[in-house]
Amino acid sequence: MQTETDLVTGPAPHWHEGVSIIDAMQDVLLALIPITITGILIFGTGALLVIITCVTGAVLGEIVARRFKGEQTNLGDGTAVVTGLLLALTLPPTAWWAVVPLYTLGGFLSVAIFREAMGGLGRNRFNPALMGRVFLLFGRTTLVYLAPYLIDFNPAFTPWLEELEVVDVMAKATPLLRVVEGMELPSYSTLLAIYEGGSPAETSALAVILGIIYLIYRGRISWRIPITTVTGVFLLSLFLGQDPLFQVLSGGLLFGVGFMATDWVTRPVTDTGKIIYGLGIAVLVVFFRQFIAELWIGYGGVAFSILIMNGFVRYIDKLTARRVYGQKK
């Protein structure tokens, strides 16, 4: 006869058949290798140094937060490294030295605040890397806006702020911004193979697709979220008169739905819930791109869409939970 002490569970994510968090994180790192290598080949050492900066900030975030809470630090599980790498791949690597303090802070906050302070590993409600990305989006944009006033206050800020503005321009050199600005659009083959602009997560749709296929093959993520989201964006874009294939291949959509939206902790548990979740992300992405693309917030449409749906996950799970056999309505 079982007692309460026979089964001890911890917070999500949970795996069975002897698969540990370390095993899962190793697979995520392997899936990110093609994207990382492509980014480094295109952007050079700048991309590599941004990765080092964000990962260092994330690791420091876990050390500081765990010690503050009086908990044991477990860097060996690889979760902080994965969070830092995911964040780094969404950031423009140009003029990296100008944003080292900002990027390090982004990696630090992703783990220390947006994961550990919000419940810790397995209990955070929002994707930590995306929260860090949104923080940096606000921070960089704010600094660029305040640049003239900061220079007036102290001219010594001029070189740093000028380089920061270069990074801001690079961040907006994405295919979607070419649509807004009426510029010539890259071909499908360019988007699929190598597009030189934006961030490493946007440089090669093929590299991202290979990573997603690997994670699905290894059973680390469900196909339902990426397939549902991509199909939803394709069909809604077609309905609204947009180029559906261009919308799918651009703007970091594939990276977002393959590596962020499928996060084990912040996505729904049930199969039906995953489909609802994916459709919700698709609707929000198309909304951001179609109706407020002229606003800077539209540039982070994928990030905002996933984070918004993260907030509904517990309700989606409750709505789609299986009824216990024999339970009355």
N, C-alpha and C positions, 0 to 999 in steps of 0.2 A: 504494500500500500504506500502511495506517494504522500509525502508531507510537503509543506511549503519550502522546506530547506533542501528538497531534492532537486529543485530547478531554480537556478539563479541566473537572472538576465541583467544585462547592462543596457545602456542607451543605444539607440540605432547609430550606425548601420549594423545589421546582423547578417552573417553568412553561415551556411551549414556545410557539412561534408569536410570539415577541417580547414576551410578557407579563412584566412585571417585578414585583418585590415592591412597588414604589411603586404600580403600577396596582392590584394586589390590595388593598393597604391603603386606597387611595382608595375602592374599592368597599365595603369593610367600613365605613368611615366614613359613606358614603352610606346604607348599610343601617341604621346606628345612628341616623340623623337622626330618624326618626319616634319612636323610643323616647326619645331625648334631649329632644326638644321636648315630648313628653307629660309626662315627668318634671319638666321646668322649669315647665310650665303648672300642674301639680298642687302641687308643693312650693315653687315660687317661686325666689327667688335663692339659697336654701339649696342646692338641687340644683346650680345653676350653679357655686357656689363650691366645692362638694365635687368637682365635675368638674375645676375648675381646680387644686384642691389635689392630687388624685390624679395628674393628668397632669403637673403640675410635679414631683412626687416621682419619677414614672417617668422623665422626661427627665433629671433630675439623677442618677438611678440609672444610666442608660446612660453619661452623661458620666464619672462617677466610676469605674465598673467598667471601661470601655474604657481610660481613662487608666492605671488601676492595672495593667491587663494589657499596657499598651504598644501598644494597638491604636487605629486611627483611629475616631473617633466619626462615626457616620452617621445623624444625626437625621432627615435628609431622607427616609429610607425609610418613616418614619411608624410603625414598629413600636412604639416606646416610647409614642407618643401613643395608639395603639389599645389597648395594654395598660392604660394609665392610665384611659382612658375605659371600657373593659370593667369594670375594677375599680370605678370610681365608680358605674356604673349598678347595681351589686349592693349598694350601701351605703345605709342610711337617711340622708337628708339633714337631718333635724331637728336643730336646735341645732348647726349645722356648726362654729361657732367653738370649741365645747368639744372637738372631736375633730380639729382641724386637725393637731396634731403626730402623732396616731396615724394619720390618713389619709395624711398626707405620707410617713410612715415605711412604710406599707403599699405605696404606689406605688413608693417607692424600692427596697424589698426585692423587689418583684415583678420588677423588671428587673435590679437589681444582683446579687441573690443567686439568685433562683429562675429566672433566665434566663442571665445572663452567667456567674455562678459555677458553674452546672451545665452548662457546655459552650458557652454562647453561642447566638446566633440560629441556629436550625436543628438544634441539638444537645441542647437541653433536653428532658428526658424527661417533665416534668409541665407542665401549662398554667400559665404565670407569673401571670396574673391571678387564677386560682382559688387558687393557692398564697398569694397576697397576701390574698385574701378569707378563707381559713381562718386565716391568721395574725391578721387583725383580729378574727375571730370569737373566737379564744382570748384575744386581748389585751383586747378590750372586756369580755368576760365576766369575765375575771380581775380587771380593775380595778373592775368593779361589785361583785364579791364582796369585794374587799379594801377597798372604800370606807369602811366604819365604822372599820377599823383605821388607814387613812390619815388620816381626819379626827381621830381621837384623837391621832395623832402630830403633826399640824399642822392646826389648824382652817382655815387659809387655803385648804386643798384643797376645802372644802365646796362653794362655788358651782360649781366645775368638775366635781366628781364628781356633784353633783345633776343637772347638765345632761347628763352622760354617761349617767346612769341613764335620763333621758328618751329619749335616743337608743336605749338598750337596749330600752326598752318599745316604741318605734316600730319597731325591727327585728323585734320579735315580733308586730307588728300585721298579720300576714299571714293570708290565708284559711285556711291549714292550721292555724295556731294557734287559730283560731276553732273548728275541729273539736275540738282537744284540750281547749279550755276550755269546750266545750259552748255556745258563743255562736251567735247567729243568723248564718247563712251568706249571703254575697252571691249574687246571682242570676248565671246564666250570662252574661246581657247585660252586667252590671256588670264581671265578670271579663274579658269580651271587649273592652269599650270602655274604661272607666276605673274603676279600683279605687284609692281613696285610702288607701294604707297600705303598709308595707314599704319597698321600694326602687323606683326608676324601672323596673328590669327586670321588676317584677311588676305595674306599674300598668295596662298595656294589652296583652292577648294579641294583639289585632289588629295593633298596631304592630310587635310582634315577628314575627308571621307575615308581614307585608309585607316586613320586612327579610330574613327567611329565603328567601322566594320570589325576591327580587331577587338574592341571592347564588347561588341555584341557577340562575336564569336566566342569570346572568353566568358560570356555570361555576366559581365560586370554591369552592363546597362541593358535596359529593355528597348527593343526596336520601336515600341509604341510611341514614345515621346518624340524622337527625331522624325520618324516617318509621318506621324500625325501633324506635327508642326510644319514641316516642309510642304506636305500636301496642302495644308490649309493656306499657307502663304501663297503657294502657286495658284490655287483656285481663286482665292480672293483677289489676288493681283490681276489675274486674267479677267475676272468679272468687272474690275474697276478700270480696265483698259491699260494696265501697265504691262511691261514685258515680264512675264512670270519667271522665266528662267534667269533673267538678269537679277531679279529680286531675290531669288534663292541663292545664287552664287555670290552675291555681294553683301557688304555690310556686316560681315562676321556672323551671319545667321547660322551657318552650319556649325561653326565653332561653339556658338552659344547653346544651341539645342543639343549638340553632341557631348559637350564636356561640362556645361554649367546647369542646364535644365535637368539633366539626368542625375545630378548629385543625389546620392542615396538618402541623405538626411532631409533634404528640402523638397523632394518630389513626392507625389502620392504613392501609396503602397499598392493599392488595388489596380488591376489591369484596366478596368473601366475608368478609374480615376486618372490614370496616366493619359488616356485618350482625351478626356475632358480638359485636363491640364494642358496638353499639347495644343488643342484647339484654342484654348484661351490665350496662350502665348501667340499663336498665329494671328488671331484677331487684333491683339494689341500691337504687334509688330506692324501689321498693315496699316492700322490706324495712325501710329506715329509717323510712318513713312508717307502716307497719303495726305494727311490733313495738317500735320504740323512739322513737316520736313524743313520748312524755312526757319524754324526755331532751333537753337543749338541743342535743346533737349532731344530733338528728333534724331540727332546724331548718335545718341545712346539708346535708341529705340529697343534694341534686342535686350540690353541689360535691364532697362526699366520694365520691359514686358515680363521677363522671367522673375524679377523681384516682386512685381505686383502679384503674379500668380503664386509665388512662394507664400504670400500672405493668405491665400485661400486654400492651401493644401490640406490643412486639418479639417476644413469644412467639406472639401471634396472627398476625403477619406471617410468622413462620417456619413456622407450622402451615399457613397458607393460601397460601404461595408457590407460584407455578406451577413445575412441573417443566420443566427445559430440554428441548427437543425432542431425543429420542434418548437422554435420560439414563435409566439403569437405576434401579429402585427401591432 
